[in-house]
Amino acid sequence: MKTLYSVLFVYTMLASCSSVKKAETAINTGNFDQAIDIAISNLASDKNAKRKQEYVVLLENAFAKAVSEDQIVLNRLQSDPNPSVLESIYETLLNMEYRQSKIRPLLPLTIYETGKSASFPMVDYSKKVIAARTSLSDHLLDNARKSLNVANTLQARTIYDDLIYLNKINPNYKDTAVLLDKALEKGTDYIMVSLKNETQLVIPERLEEELLNFSTYGLNDKWTVYHNRHNDNIFYDYSLNINFRNINISPEQVLQKELQKEKQVIDGFEYELDERGNVKKDSLGDDIKKDKYKLVKATIFQSTQQKEVSIDANIIVTNNYNRQLVDRFPIGSTFIFNYIYGSVNGDRRAVDEDYLQTLNARAIPFPSNEQMIYDAGEDLKLRIKEVLTGLRYRN
């Protein structure tokens, strides 16, 4: 047991040395907050233990250097008249405030060598944080108000992201919500979707409705809105046309074939005999039996009903500002109706049970052409979704 305690003590000391080294390296490379996190993690339990003294000294040193570094950055930023630095000022102050909040629960921390408390000067940053947040919020709002009227689609999206950030740091500030709605609308691409049938066959009405109902495609892009009914109050940035070029439906046909099956099956039993012709006995004195096999045969008269439809289409995307073709995607789908029925003549034991379960007793009516087209269209929806998922209207 003493040996186990010795091993654990050595392991703990090695782990502690490793953490101290990491913290020292972090300080030496300017990663002061990393060093602070390492020290806090080790002081969180039993902070007054003598073996934790190194972390107290490290924390004091790292905190002083971090505050000094941030103050230098803050002084430089605050002397810069460019409003683009307002976010950095706000984030720096927040970080300084957050750093103190991590250390405060550990205080006081005593340095045993001097008998004094480690020095962690705490500053109330709340007024400075609020002032910086207000300046930043006003700047983001002013920029949004001035820029939105002349912004293009991509610029509106950038303004939207700025306003989302503003709403996060300063919820419901002034007219943020109104400007957010305006930026979202201006940054959105509106696409008018239509279907054109260039074939000689009728496309089922419910299939057309499903193909044009893009809400069922699961395309979660806030910047792209698809409409299949024209709204006169909206200018549609793009048109997306699904053009059916060819629909080929094969004739209904029944393929017939005759299959011969045979199999060795168990057919009763017989007694096992010794060299003298006597029935063998097992260790309990019972007669030994063995399976008797028989070759059985059967003929399967199989009929297969088949009908096939294939659809060829194009997805054509057009820019409505300049009437230029953006892209063209060929898509296709095939659906095969396949139904097997038939009968067995002979011993059914010769036929695999799995096959017998799939062998239907009689024919059924062939699906109509309209149903075949609809069934192929279900797969076509997946092809359309694949295209739309990878489609980028703007770079």
Backbone torsions as a table, in degrees:
resi	resn	phi	psi	omega
1	MET	NA	-38.6	179.3
2	LYS	-62.7	-38.4	179.2
3	THR	-62.4	-40.5	179.9
4	LEU	-63.3	-44.5	178.6
5	TYR	-61.9	-38.0	179.4
6	SER	-63.6	-43.4	179.6
7	VAL	-62.8	-45.5	-179.6
8	LEU	-62.9	-38.4	179.5
9	PHE	-64.2	-45.1	179.3
10	VAL	-62.4	-43.5	-179.4
11	TYR	-62.1	-42.4	-180.0
12	THR	-64.3	-41.9	179.9
13	MET	-64.6	-41.1	179.3
14	LEU	-64.4	-41.9	179.7
15	ALA	-64.1	-40.1	179.6
16	SER	-64.5	-44.4	178.6
17	CYS	-60.3	-39.3	-179.8
18	SER	-63.3	-43.7	179.5
19	SER	-64.8	-41.0	179.1
20	VAL	-62.2	-44.1	178.9
21	LYS	-60.2	-43.2	179.8
22	LYS	-62.7	-42.5	180.0
23	ALA	-64.9	-42.7	179.2
24	GLU	-63.4	-41.6	178.5
25	THR	-63.4	-40.9	178.9
26	ALA	-61.4	-42.3	178.5
27	ILE	-63.9	-45.5	-176.8
28	ASN	-65.5	-23.4	-179.9
29	THR	-102.0	8.0	176.4
30	GLY	84.6	5.6	178.2
31	ASN	-90.4	68.1	-171.9
32	PHE	-65.3	-40.9	-179.0
33	ASP	-67.4	-30.7	174.6
34	GLN	-64.7	-43.5	178.5
35	ALA	-62.9	-39.8	178.3
36	ILE	-61.4	-43.9	-179.8
37	ASP	-63.6	-38.8	178.8
38	ILE	-64.5	-45.1	-178.8
39	ALA	-65.1	-45.1	-180.0
40	ILE	-60.7	-41.6	-179.5
41	SER	-60.5	-38.4	-178.9
42	ASN	-81.2	-22.2	179.9
43	LEU	-91.7	-8.8	-175.4
44	ALA	-60.3	-29.9	177.0
45	SER	-118.6	131.0	176.7
46	ASP	56.2	55.8	-175.7
47	LYS	-65.7	-21.4	-175.8
48	ASN	-90.2	-0.6	179.7
49	ALA	-66.8	143.0	-177.9
50	LYS	-62.8	-32.2	-178.6
51	ARG	-69.0	-11.7	179.6
52	LYS	-94.3	2.6	-175.6
53	GLN	-59.7	-35.2	-180.0
54	GLU	-59.9	-36.5	-178.1
55	TYR	-72.8	-30.5	177.3
56	VAL	-64.7	-46.3	179.6
57	VAL	-64.1	-43.2	179.3
58	LEU	-62.1	-42.3	-178.7
59	LEU	-64.5	-43.6	179.6
60	GLU	-60.6	-44.4	-177.8
61	ASN	-66.7	-46.9	-177.9
62	ALA	-65.3	-39.5	179.9
63	PHE	-63.4	-45.7	-179.3
64	ALA	-61.7	-43.6	-179.6
65	LYS	-67.6	-39.3	-179.1
66	ALA	-65.0	-45.6	-179.9
67	VAL	-63.2	-43.1	179.9
68	SER	-62.2	-43.6	180.0
69	GLU	-63.3	-46.1	-179.3
70	ASP	-64.3	-37.3	-178.9
71	GLN	-66.0	-38.2	176.8
72	ILE	-62.2	-46.0	178.7
73	VAL	-62.3	-43.3	-177.8
74	LEU	-63.2	-43.3	179.4
75	ASN	-61.7	-40.6	179.6
76	ARG	-66.3	-43.7	-179.6
77	LEU	-65.3	-41.1	-176.9
78	GLN	-70.4	-18.7	177.1
79	SER	-88.9	-5.1	-179.1
80	ASP	-91.5	121.0	-178.0
81	PRO	-75.7	-9.9	-178.8
82	ASN	-68.3	120.8	-177.4
83	PRO	-65.8	-11.0	179.2
84	SER	-67.8	-14.2	-179.5
85	VAL	-86.9	-5.9	-175.5
86	LEU	-61.2	-37.9	179.1
87	GLU	-65.3	-42.0	179.4
88	SER	-64.3	-37.6	177.2
89	ILE	-61.8	-47.9	-178.9
90	TYR	-62.0	-46.4	-177.8
91	GLU	-66.5	-35.1	178.2
92	THR	-65.9	-44.7	178.0
93	LEU	-63.3	-40.7	177.2
94	LEU	-60.1	-42.2	-178.7
95	ASN	-66.1	-38.6	178.5
96	MET	-65.1	-40.0	178.5
97	GLU	-66.9	-41.5	-178.7
98	TYR	-66.9	-37.8	179.5
99	ARG	-59.9	-43.6	178.5
100	GLN	-63.0	-39.8	-177.1
101	SER	-65.5	-26.9	177.9
102	LYS	-74.6	-34.3	-176.1
103	ILE	-85.0	-33.5	-172.4
104	ARG	-51.6	-42.4	-178.7
105	PRO	-62.4	-19.8	-177.9
106	LEU	-86.1	-17.1	-173.3
107	LEU	-74.9	149.1	-1.7
108	PRO	-80.9	156.3	174.7
109	LEU	-121.0	127.5	-174.9
110	THR	-100.7	138.2	171.7
111	ILE	-98.4	109.3	-172.4
112	TYR	-64.4	-29.4	-176.9
113	GLU	-64.2	-35.9	-179.2
114	THR	-104.5	-16.6	-178.0
115	GLY	75.9	9.5	-179.8
116	LYS	-107.8	162.2	176.0
117	SER	-77.9	142.4	175.8
118	ALA	-63.7	147.7	-173.9
119	SER	-92.8	119.9	175.7
120	PHE	-136.0	79.4	-178.6
121	PRO	-59.6	120.1	-179.1
122	MET	-98.7	131.6	-178.5
123	VAL	-115.8	139.4	175.8
124	ASP	-84.5	102.6	-177.8
125	TYR	-91.6	-0.1	-169.4
126	SER	-56.9	-45.4	-178.6
127	LYS	-67.1	-39.0	178.9
128	LYS	-66.8	-38.3	178.8
129	VAL	-64.0	-45.3	-179.7
130	ILE	-63.7	-42.0	179.8
131	ALA	-64.6	-43.0	179.4
132	ALA	-65.3	-39.7	179.1
133	ARG	-64.7	-40.3	179.8
134	THR	-66.0	-44.2	179.2
135	SER	-61.4	-44.1	179.6
136	LEU	-65.6	-43.1	-179.4
137	SER	-61.7	-45.7	179.8
138	ASP	-63.7	-39.3	178.8
139	HIS	-63.7	-45.4	-179.6
140	LEU	-64.2	-38.8	178.6
141	LEU	-67.5	-45.7	179.7
142	ASP	-60.6	-41.7	179.6
143	ASN	-64.4	-40.9	179.9
144	ALA	-65.1	-44.4	-179.2
145	ARG	-61.4	-43.6	-177.1
146	LYS	-73.3	-35.9	-170.5
147	SER	-89.1	-29.5	-171.9
148	LEU	-60.7	-37.7	-176.5
149	ASN	-65.0	-28.9	-177.5
150	VAL	-110.3	-0.3	-176.2
151	ALA	-72.6	144.4	170.9
152	ASN	-84.6	-175.4	-173.9
153	THR	-61.3	-47.4	-177.7
154	LEU	-69.1	-36.6	177.4
155	GLN	-65.7	-36.1	177.7
156	ALA	-63.5	-34.1	178.7
157	ARG	-68.4	-36.9	176.9
158	THR	-66.0	-42.2	177.4
159	ILE	-62.7	-39.6	178.1
160	TYR	-59.8	-45.0	179.9
161	ASP	-63.0	-37.9	177.3
162	ASP	-63.4	-40.6	-178.9
163	LEU	-71.2	-33.0	174.4
164	ILE	-62.6	-43.5	176.9
165	TYR	-61.3	-44.0	178.8
166	LEU	-60.0	-44.0	-178.8
167	ASN	-67.0	-24.4	177.8
168	LYS	-74.8	-43.9	-176.9
169	ILE	-83.8	-23.0	-175.8
170	ASN	-146.2	74.8	-172.1
171	PRO	-57.0	136.7	174.2
172	ASN	58.0	33.4	-178.6
173	TYR	-76.3	120.7	177.4
174	LYS	47.9	-125.3	-175.8
175	ASP	-100.5	32.8	-179.8
176	THR	-58.2	-45.8	-175.9
177	ALA	-61.3	-40.8	179.7
178	VAL	-64.3	-44.9	-179.7
179	LEU	-67.4	-34.2	176.7
180	LEU	-60.8	-46.4	179.2
181	ASP	-61.6	-40.6	-179.5
182	LYS	-66.5	-42.5	179.4
183	ALA	-66.6	-39.3	178.8
184	LEU	-62.8	-44.1	-179.7
185	GLU	-64.8	-43.2	-177.8
186	LYS	-72.6	-27.4	-179.6
187	GLY	-86.9	-3.1	-176.4
188	THR	-90.0	136.7	170.9
189	ASP	-89.6	124.9	176.3
190	TYR	-101.7	126.2	-176.1
191	ILE	-118.6	125.7	176.2
192	MET	-91.3	123.2	-175.9
193	VAL	-105.5	135.2	177.5
194	SER	-143.1	162.7	179.6
195	LEU	-125.8	133.0	179.6
196	LYS	-124.2	131.5	-178.9
197	ASN	-106.1	107.2	179.5
198	GLU	-98.9	10.6	-179.4
199	THR	-97.5	177.5	179.2
200	GLN	-94.3	1.1	-177.4
201	LEU	-107.2	156.5	-178.9
202	VAL	-85.6	131.7	175.0
203	ILE	-88.6	126.7	-179.6
204	PRO	-53.3	137.2	-176.9
205	GLU	-60.1	-41.2	-178.2
206	ARG	-69.1	-29.5	176.1
207	LEU	-68.5	-43.6	178.7
208	GLU	-59.1	-42.6	179.3
209	GLU	-63.3	-41.2	-178.6
210	GLU	-70.0	-38.4	179.9
211	LEU	-66.2	-32.3	-177.6
212	LEU	-92.0	-6.8	178.6
213	ASN	-87.4	85.6	-172.5
214	PHE	-73.7	-10.2	176.7
215	SER	-66.7	-18.8	179.8
216	THR	-88.5	-2.6	-176.1
217	TYR	-86.8	-10.1	178.2
218	GLY	67.5	34.6	179.8
219	LEU	-92.4	100.2	-174.6
220	ASN	-93.9	79.7	177.5
221	ASP	-130.9	111.0	-174.8
222	LYS	-67.2	-16.5	-177.3
223	TRP	-93.6	3.1	-177.8
224	THR	-131.3	122.9	179.6
225	VAL	-124.0	126.5	179.8
226	TYR	-103.5	133.4	174.3
227	HIS	-123.0	139.8	173.0
228	ASN	-109.7	1.3	172.5
229	ARG	-128.3	131.1	-172.8
230	HIS	-70.1	133.3	175.4
231	ASN	-110.3	116.7	-175.4
232	ASP	-65.1	-16.9	-178.9
233	ASN	-88.2	0.9	-176.6
234	ILE	-121.5	135.9	169.3
235	PHE	-92.0	122.6	-177.1
236	TYR	-86.4	119.8	-177.4
237	ASP	-66.5	-36.3	-177.1
238	TYR	-137.1	155.0	170.0
239	SER	-113.9	135.5	177.3
240	LEU	-122.6	113.2	-177.1
241	ASN	-110.7	131.1	173.2
242	ILE	-100.9	106.8	-176.0
243	ASN	-102.4	116.9	174.2
244	PHE	-80.9	116.3	-176.3
245	ARG	-95.5	-44.9	-178.9
246	ASN	-142.4	139.9	170.0
247	ILE	-130.0	113.5	-179.0
248	ASN	-110.7	125.1	178.3
249	ILE	-120.3	123.4	-178.7
250	SER	-74.5	158.9	174.9
251	PRO	-64.8	154.1	173.5
252	GLU	-71.0	131.3	-179.2
253	GLN	-142.1	150.7	177.4
254	VAL	-121.3	117.3	-179.8
255	LEU	-99.0	128.5	-177.0
256	GLN	-118.2	144.1	174.2
257	LYS	-153.4	158.0	-178.6
258	GLU	-114.0	127.0	-176.6
259	LEU	-116.2	132.2	177.1
260	GLN	-101.2	129.1	-179.7
261	LYS	-127.1	141.6	172.5
262	GLU	-146.2	152.2	-175.0
263	LYS	-159.2	145.5	172.7
264	GLN	-82.8	120.6	-179.5
265	VAL	-123.2	155.4	178.2
266	ILE	-70.7	128.9	-178.5
267	ASP	-133.8	75.0	-179.5
268	GLY	85.4	-158.1	-179.6
269	PHE	-147.6	169.2	174.6
270	GLU	-142.0	157.4	-179.9
271	TYR	-80.4	144.6	177.7
272	GLU	-87.6	128.9	-175.1
273	LEU	-107.8	151.5	174.1
274	ASP	-88.6	-171.0	-176.0
275	GLU	-64.4	-23.0	-178.7
276	ARG	-93.6	0.5	179.0
277	GLY	88.6	9.6	178.6
278	ASN	-91.6	151.4	178.8
279	VAL	-69.5	128.8	179.3
280	LYS	-72.2	150.1	178.7
281	LYS	-114.6	148.1	174.2
282	ASP	-88.3	-174.6	-175.1
283	SER	-64.9	-19.8	178.6
284	LEU	-94.4	-0.7	179.3
285	GLY	88.3	7.8	179.3
286	ASP	-88.5	151.7	178.3
287	ASP	-63.2	140.1	178.2
288	ILE	-92.6	125.3	179.7
289	LYS	-112.7	156.1	173.5
290	LYS	-139.2	149.6	-178.0
291	ASP	-62.4	145.4	175.4
292	LYS	-110.5	130.4	-175.4
293	TYR	-104.9	152.7	180.0
294	LYS	-139.8	139.2	177.3
295	LEU	-84.5	119.6	179.1
296	VAL	-115.5	151.7	-176.8
297	LYS	-132.5	152.7	177.2
298	ALA	-152.0	154.8	175.7
299	THR	-117.8	128.0	178.7
300	ILE	-103.6	126.6	173.3
301	PHE	-102.9	97.8	-171.8
302	GLN	-103.5	135.4	175.5
303	SER	-124.2	137.2	-179.8
304	THR	-122.2	119.0	175.0
305	GLN	-86.8	129.4	-178.0
306	GLN	-135.3	141.4	173.7
307	LYS	-155.4	136.2	-173.5
308	GLU	-131.7	142.8	174.4
309	VAL	-130.6	139.5	175.0
310	SER	-130.0	139.8	-178.8
311	ILE	-121.5	131.2	172.8
312	ASP	-116.2	130.0	-178.1
313	ALA	-144.2	168.7	174.7
314	ASN	-128.2	142.9	167.6
315	ILE	-103.3	120.2	-176.8
316	ILE	-117.1	122.8	-179.6
317	VAL	-110.0	126.8	-177.3
318	THR	-124.0	137.3	174.9
319	ASN	-82.1	118.5	-175.2
320	ASN	-78.4	-10.3	177.3
321	TYR	-75.7	-41.5	-177.5
322	ASN	-119.7	3.0	179.7
323	ARG	60.3	24.9	179.5
324	GLN	-91.4	146.0	175.9
325	LEU	-70.1	125.7	177.3
326	VAL	-86.1	-47.4	179.3
327	ASP	-167.0	160.9	177.1
328	ARG	-135.4	131.5	-177.5
329	PHE	-126.0	117.1	173.7
330	PRO	-77.3	135.7	177.1
331	ILE	-134.8	157.4	-179.8
332	GLY	-155.0	163.1	179.7
333	SER	-152.8	146.1	177.8
334	THR	-131.2	137.6	175.8
335	PHE	-130.7	131.2	-178.4
336	ILE	-118.8	123.2	171.6
337	PHE	-88.6	122.4	-176.5
338	ASN	-137.0	117.2	-176.3
339	TYR	-136.2	125.3	-175.7
340	ILE	-109.4	132.5	173.6
341	TYR	-142.9	166.7	180.0
342	GLY	166.6	-167.3	-177.9
343	SER	-142.1	162.2	-179.7
344	VAL	-118.4	128.3	176.8
345	ASN	-114.1	120.6	-177.9
346	GLY	119.5	-155.1	-178.0
347	ASP	-85.1	112.7	-175.7
348	ARG	-65.1	-15.7	178.6
349	ARG	-66.6	-17.0	179.6
350	ALA	-76.6	-11.1	-176.2
351	VAL	-106.6	135.3	179.0
352	ASP	-58.0	139.6	-177.2
353	GLU	-63.0	-37.3	179.4
354	ASP	-61.0	-38.8	179.3
355	TYR	-68.5	-41.3	-179.4
356	LEU	-59.9	-34.5	-179.0
357	GLN	-70.0	-25.7	179.7
358	THR	-92.5	-8.9	-177.8
359	LEU	-86.9	104.8	-180.0
360	ASN	-75.0	157.6	-172.9
361	ALA	-78.5	-33.0	-173.9
362	ARG	-148.8	165.9	-179.9
363	ALA	-71.0	160.9	175.0
364	ILE	-126.7	163.0	178.1
365	PRO	-64.1	140.9	174.8
366	PHE	-66.4	146.0	175.4
367	PRO	-66.5	150.0	179.1
368	SER	-69.7	164.1	177.1
369	ASN	-59.3	-39.2	180.0
370	GLU	-62.5	-41.6	179.4
371	GLN	-67.2	-38.8	178.9
372	MET	-62.3	-44.4	179.9
373	ILE	-63.8	-40.9	179.0
374	TYR	-62.8	-44.4	-179.4
375	ASP	-63.5	-38.9	176.6
376	ALA	-67.2	-33.1	180.0
377	GLY	-65.7	-28.6	177.0
378	GLU	-60.3	-41.4	176.9
379	ASP	-72.0	-33.7	180.0
380	LEU	-61.9	-33.8	176.9
381	LYS	-58.4	-39.3	179.1
382	LEU	-65.5	-39.5	178.9
383	ARG	-64.9	-41.3	179.3
384	ILE	-63.7	-42.4	179.8
385	LYS	-62.0	-40.0	178.5
386	GLU	-59.9	-42.3	179.3
387	VAL	-65.5	-46.9	-176.4
388	LEU	-66.9	-33.9	179.5
389	THR	-63.1	-36.8	-178.7
390	GLY	-92.3	-2.3	-175.4
391	LEU	-80.7	131.1	176.1
392	ARG	-120.6	115.6	-178.4
393	TYR	-75.2	-31.4	179.4
394	ARG	-132.3	146.4	178.8
395	ASN	-86.8	NA	NA
